[in-house]
Amino acid sequence: MINVLVVDDDAMVAELNRVYVGQVTGFHCVGTASTLQQAKEIILDGEQPVVLVLLDIYLQQENGLDLLSELREAKQPVEVIVISSAADAATIKTSLHYGVVDYLIKPFQFPRFEEALTNWRQKSR
């Protein structure tokens, strides 16, 4: 099983993404985080090693790009797929600079979500 963490401050969106993860064979959602601090605690905890993070950019008082840069600076072996309404070129470019494996712009349909996860799994083998 590939352990996935959903980082989104909107509880309904986080729950939807958690359910979506459960519908893709081979993936398991280990939890959801509504803040960057919660996300870091879950990732660093190591009890259920997080392999893939589904990261929103626009959080209440925070920016998901900050978590992305911290993960890269700490050389955390975690892959990231951005799921956000942030569609501006600068945000997408910065995300790609930090090595995100895919970028889904909200709203999207389940087939696009499933494609992102399965494509990542095929490339990571």
ROSE-239248 format. One line per 8 residues: their letters; for each residue x, y, z of N, C-alpha, C, O. Coordinates in steps of 0.02 Angstrom, whole numbers, always signed. Atoms other than C-alpha are relative to their C-alpha. Example, Ala and Ser with C-alpha at 12.3 -4.5 7.8 and 13.67 -1.06 7.14 Angstrom:
# ROSE-239248
as = +45,-59,+0,+615,-225,+390,+45,+60,+0,+97,+59,+33; -42,-59,-3,+684,-53,+357,-39,+55,+37,-14,+110,+45
//
This chain:
# ROSE-239248
minvlvvd = +42,-60,+0,+0,+0,+0,+43,+62,+0,+95,+66,+34; -34,-64,+2,+57,+175,-40,-37,+48,+47,-95,+63,+36; +30,-44,-49,+25,+290,+108,-2,+72,-24,+48,+100,-46; +13,-67,+26,-50,+458,+61,-25,+45,+57,-65,+25,+99; +24,-51,-46,-74,+616,+165,-35,+55,-40,-7,+79,-89; +37,-54,+32,-207,+744,+114,+9,+62,+43,-6,+62,+102; -9,-64,-35,-165,+925,+160,-46,+51,-33,-33,+75,-88; +49,-48,+25,-315,+1040,+138,-39,+26,+59,-61,-13,+102
ddamvael = +35,-29,-57,-397,+1160,+259,-76,+0,-7,-111,+16,+41; +72,+7,+10,-571,+1135,+185,-19,-72,+17,-1,-118,-20; +15,+67,-23,-641,+986,+280,-38,-42,-52,-25,-102,-58; +37,+37,+51,-762,+938,+140,+46,-23,-56,+40,-80,-80; -46,+17,+54,-625,+941,+8,+49,-54,+24,+64,-101,-12; -46,+50,-28,-505,+845,+121,-34,-69,+3,-3,-119,-14; +36,+63,-4,-638,+712,+150,-12,-30,-69,-5,-91,-78; +10,+25,+68,-677,+699,-35,+64,-30,-28,+63,-84,-57
nrvyvgqv = -64,+26,+24,-493,+677,-76,+19,-64,+36,+48,-110,+6; -13,+62,-38,-477,+547,+63,-40,-58,-29,-13,-113,-38; +42,+51,+31,-622,+450,-13,+27,-19,-68,+31,-79,-85; -29,+13,+66,-546,+467,-187,+62,-44,+6,+70,-92,-32; -61,+41,-9,-380,+397,-124,-19,-73,+12,+11,-118,-16; +23,+68,-15,-473,+246,-56,-29,-37,-59,-34,-98,-58; +29,+30,+60,-549,+215,-227,+53,-19,-52,+38,-51,-102; -54,+17,+46,-380,+198,-313,+40,-59,+29,+70,-53,+83
tgfhcvgt = -33,+61,-24,-308,+23,-295,+73,+12,+17,+111,+43,-21; -70,-4,-21,-146,+15,-198,+17,+62,+41,+74,+70,+63; -12,-61,-38,-165,+183,-110,-42,+0,+64,-98,-25,+65; +34,-3,-65,-212,+214,+72,+12,+69,+31,+69,+91,+37; -7,-66,-32,-247,+382,+155,+14,-11,+74,-26,-40,+111; -19,+8,-71,-155,+386,+322,-26,+57,+43,-23,+53,+104; +28,-54,-39,-236,+549,+372,-8,+63,-42,+11,+67,-100; +8,-65,+31,-282,+727,+332,+28,+52,+48,+28,+43,+109
astlqqak = -28,-55,-40,-202,+888,+392,-30,+65,-27,-35,+75,-88; +29,-64,+21,-280,+1061,+389,+50,+57,+7,+37,+113,-15; -53,-50,-6,-119,+1154,+433,+67,-30,-20,+74,-91,-22; -66,+25,+17,+62,+1142,+382,+33,-34,+59,+68,-84,+50; -28,+31,-60,+111,+1102,+561,-27,-71,+9,+12,-117,+24; +28,+67,-5,-9,+954,+566,+31,-46,-52,+47,-103,-38; -29,+40,+54,+59,+894,+399,+71,-21,+18,+89,-80,+10; -69,+16,-19,+240,+904,+461,+2,-53,+54,+42,-99,+52
eiildgeq = +2,+49,-55,+196,+808,+620,-16,-69,-26,+16,-118,-5; +19,+65,+27,+113,+668,+522,+58,-29,-42,+73,-88,-37; -55,+23,+43,+257,+658,+396,+60,-22,+41,+90,-74,+28; -58,+15,-40,+393,+661,+528,-12,-55,+51,+36,-86,+76; +18,+51,-49,+300,+542,+646,+29,-68,-20,+57,-103,+21; -28,+62,+25,+349,+394,+537,-37,-63,+20,-19,-118,-1; +38,+59,-21,+221,+279,+618,-29,-36,-61,-25,-97,-67; +23,+24,+65,+140,+258,+448,+35,+42,-52,+11,+96,-70
pvvlvlld = -40,-43,+45,+273,+321,+326,-40,+26,-59,-68,-12,-98; +35,-33,+55,+197,+447,+206,+45,-1,-61,+102,+21,-59; -37,+4,+63,+252,+418,+27,-21,+55,-47,+20,+82,-85; +28,-49,+47,+138,+540,-64,-44,+49,+38,-85,+30,+79; +40,-52,-31,+64,+706,-9,-42,+33,-55,-17,+53,-107; +45,-38,+44,-88,+784,-93,-8,+67,+33,-40,+73,+86; -9,-65,-33,-57,+967,-57,-39,+56,-32,-34,+68,-92; +33,-61,+22,-169,+1119,-70,+49,+57,+9,+91,+56,+54
iylqqeng = -43,-58,-5,-82,+1285,-98,-30,+52,+47,+3,+78,+92; +33,-52,-39,-209,+1405,-23,-30,-29,+64,-84,-58,+63; +26,+19,-65,-229,+1364,+161,-18,+64,+38,+4,+118,+17; +27,-60,-34,-312,+1483,+286,+52,+55,+10,+46,+109,-18; -51,-50,-15,-159,+1575,+351,+68,-19,-29,+118,+13,-14; -63,+28,+23,-27,+1476,+258,+0,-12,-75,-52,-8,-108; -9,+15,+71,+41,+1434,+87,+32,-69,-5,+85,-81,+24; -26,+68,+7,+67,+1252,+39,+70,-3,-29,+106,-51,-17
ldllselr = -68,-1,+27,+224,+1301,-55,+53,+1,+55,+109,-22,+45; -47,-1,-56,+305,+1331,+115,+16,-71,+23,+73,-86,+39; -12,+70,-20,+282,+1148,+161,+42,-34,-53,+88,-72,-36; -37,+30,+55,+347,+1097,-9,+75,+17,+5,+117,-27,-2; -70,-20,-5,+507,+1197,+12,+33,-30,+62,+91,-50,+59; -28,+30,-60,+532,+1133,+190,+14,-74,-9,+66,-99,+13; -11,+71,+13,+513,+952,+134,+62,-10,-43,+102,-56,-30; -58,+7,+44,+642,+978,-3,+65,+18,+37,+115,-16,+29
eakqpvev = -60,-19,-37,+765,+1069,+111,+20,-54,+50,+80,-65,+62; -14,+53,-49,+749,+929,+240,+14,-67,-34,+26,-118,+0; -11,+60,+40,+773,+802,+100,-45,-58,+21,-25,-116,+23; +50,+50,-17,+615,+711,+152,-18,-39,-63,-33,-9,-115; +15,+41,+59,+583,+564,+34,-75,-6,-12,-103,-61,-11; +73,-3,+10,+403,+617,+1,-13,+32,-67,+16,+83,-85; +21,-28,+64,+324,+646,-168,-62,+43,+12,-99,+31,+60; +56,-47,-9,+194,+785,-190,-38,+9,-65,-9,+20,-118
ivissaad = +46,-19,+53,+44,+808,-302,-39,+60,+27,-70,+56,+80; +38,-59,-21,-30,+982,-290,-72,-6,-25,-84,-24,-83; +70,-3,+18,-219,+993,-287,-25,+67,+26,-35,+75,+86; +13,-68,-21,-266,+1175,-285,-41,+39,-51,-46,+19,-110; +33,-46,+46,-369,+1315,-360,+50,+51,-26,+34,+92,-69; -52,-45,+23,-205,+1409,-383,+21,-18,-71,+51,-71,-83; -13,+15,+70,-189,+1419,-571,+47,+51,-32,+55,+51,-93; -45,-51,+29,-67,+1564,-591,+67,-31,-18,+90,-78,+15
aatiktsl = -63,+27,+26,+94,+1533,-686,+55,-2,+52,+93,-50,+54; -54,-3,-50,+208,+1585,-542,-6,-58,+50,+45,-88,+68; +9,+54,-49,+133,+1459,-420,+15,-67,-32,+48,-110,-2; -13,+64,+35,+136,+1318,-547,+75,-8,-12,+102,-62,-2; -72,+3,+14,+316,+1360,-595,+38,-16,+64,+84,-58,+63; -34,+13,-64,+371,+1363,-412,-11,-72,+22,+35,-104,+45; +15,+69,-18,+284,+1198,-380,+42,-49,-40,+70,-97,-13; -40,+44,+43,+370,+1117,-527,+74,+5,+18,+110,-45,+16
hygvvdyl = -69,-9,-22,+536,+1190,-468,+16,-45,+60,+70,-72,+66; -9,+42,-59,+512,+1096,-304,-15,-73,-14,-14,-114,+32; +5,+70,+19,+479,+936,-399,-67,-34,+10,-70,-94,+20; +65,+34,-5,+292,+906,-386,-8,-46,-60,+16,-31,-115; +6,+49,+54,+244,+756,-488,-61,+10,-43,-66,-17,-98; +59,-17,+40,+76,+823,-546,-33,+61,+33,-18,+78,+90; +32,-61,-24,-33,+977,-527,-73,-2,-24,-86,+6,-83; +71,+2,+17,-223,+962,-521,-31,+67,+21,-22,+89,+77
ikpfqfpr = +33,-63,-14,-324,+1122,-532,-73,-14,+17,-109,-45,-22; +70,+9,-21,-488,+1122,-435,-45,+44,-42,-25,+99,-61; +28,+66,-14,-620,+1078,-478,+22,-49,-54,+39,-30,-111; -19,+53,+47,-578,+913,-562,-46,-59,+13,-81,-62,+64; +41,+60,-7,-665,+748,-589,+44,-58,+23,+105,-56,+16; -37,+58,-26,-615,+580,-513,+47,-30,-52,+103,-48,-33; -47,+30,+47,-540,+512,-676,+68,+37,-4,+120,+5,-12; -63,-38,+1,-410,+653,-675,+41,-15,+64,+102,-20,+61
feealtnw = -33,+17,-64,-370,+616,-491,+32,-69,-5,+90,-79,+12; -25,+69,+7,-352,+430,-527,+59,-2,-47,+108,-37,-35; -54,-3,+48,-242,+468,-677,+65,+26,+33,+119,-1,+21; -59,-28,-34,-125,+574,-569,+34,-52,+44,+95,-60,+42; -28,+50,-45,-103,+436,-441,+30,-59,-37,+85,-82,-22; -26,+58,+36,-84,+293,-564,+61,+17,-43,+107,-24,-48; -59,-21,+38,+37,+390,-675,+60,+6,+45,+115,-16,+27; -55,-6,-47,+143,+431,-523,+26,-69,+19,+86,-80,+21
rqksr = -20,+67,-20,+143,+248,-469,+41,-34,-55,+91,-66,-41; -37,+31,+56,+199,+190,-642,+69,+30,-8,+117,-7,-21; -65,-32,+8,+340,+318,-650,+47,-14,+59,+108,-13,+50; -41,+9,-59,+400,+282,-473,+26,-71,+8,+66,-85,+53; -23,+71,-5,+428,+96,-502,+70,-8,-22,+97,-63,-21
//
